[in-house]
Amino acid sequence: DGGITQSPKYLFRKEGQNVTLSCEQNLNHDAMYWYRQDPGQGLRLIYYSQIVNDFQKGDIAEGYSVSREKKESFPLTVTSAQKNPTAFYLCASSTQQGENNEQFFGPGTRLTVL
Amino acid sequence: DAKTTQPPSMDCAEGRAANLPCNHSTISGNEYVYWYRQIHSQGPQYIIHGLKNNETNEMASLIITEDRKSSTLILPHATLRDTAVYYCIVRVALAGSQGNLIFGKGTKLSVKP
């Protein structure tokens, strides 16, 4: 089945540790995105990538890093510099942006920093 | 910031039509109206989008006013599984940051038996 996967679904880390969230898609999409969602809030864009080996900061990139070495994969690292890392993290992908830029979302990873 | 305004919550009886309003009074001529929904603790799901004309697909209908300053998403026969947060988003059909989706807080639709 084609789709976008994120793992793990739940992740616990101690404060001060870096953690990497996985995002994989087999939809042959060029563009990929990372969002963060806090309780009762909408989604906020962290980073996005329109093509392999290229990515751009979103609205809240501080304390996060990404890489896009392969078309299918867009891992997100939450570094110790991120002051409030506990949140629900969502990855999405889409074809090259145009009118029909429907974004497909993964199931999300809920990160809790203790 | 989101360029849309939606009511924070709405209720709908099961089997009835759910009409979700959205104001986007500052929409530009080249911006589309998109609707997504998010069921609790899942990723958002695309529903429908439109520019000027009304649109319909297997999930919903989208009615856009003639001045394009507001729109309504219609779920013709709401079921309990339609309980979710519904996001109305305007975006240009361009690559780059201008074309990114900006999610507001949406409308929490509760479908009741």
Interface residues (C-beta under 8 A of the other chain):
Chain A: Y33 Y35 G40 Q41 G42 L43 R44 L45 Y48 Q50 Q56 G58 F88 L90 A92 Q96 Q97 G98 E99 N100 N101 E102 Q103 F104 F105 G106 P107 G108 R110
Chain B: A2 Y32 Y36 S41 Q42 G43 P44 Q45 Y46 H49 L51 Y87 R91 A93 L94 A95 G96 S97 G99 N100 L101 I102 F103 G104 K105 G106
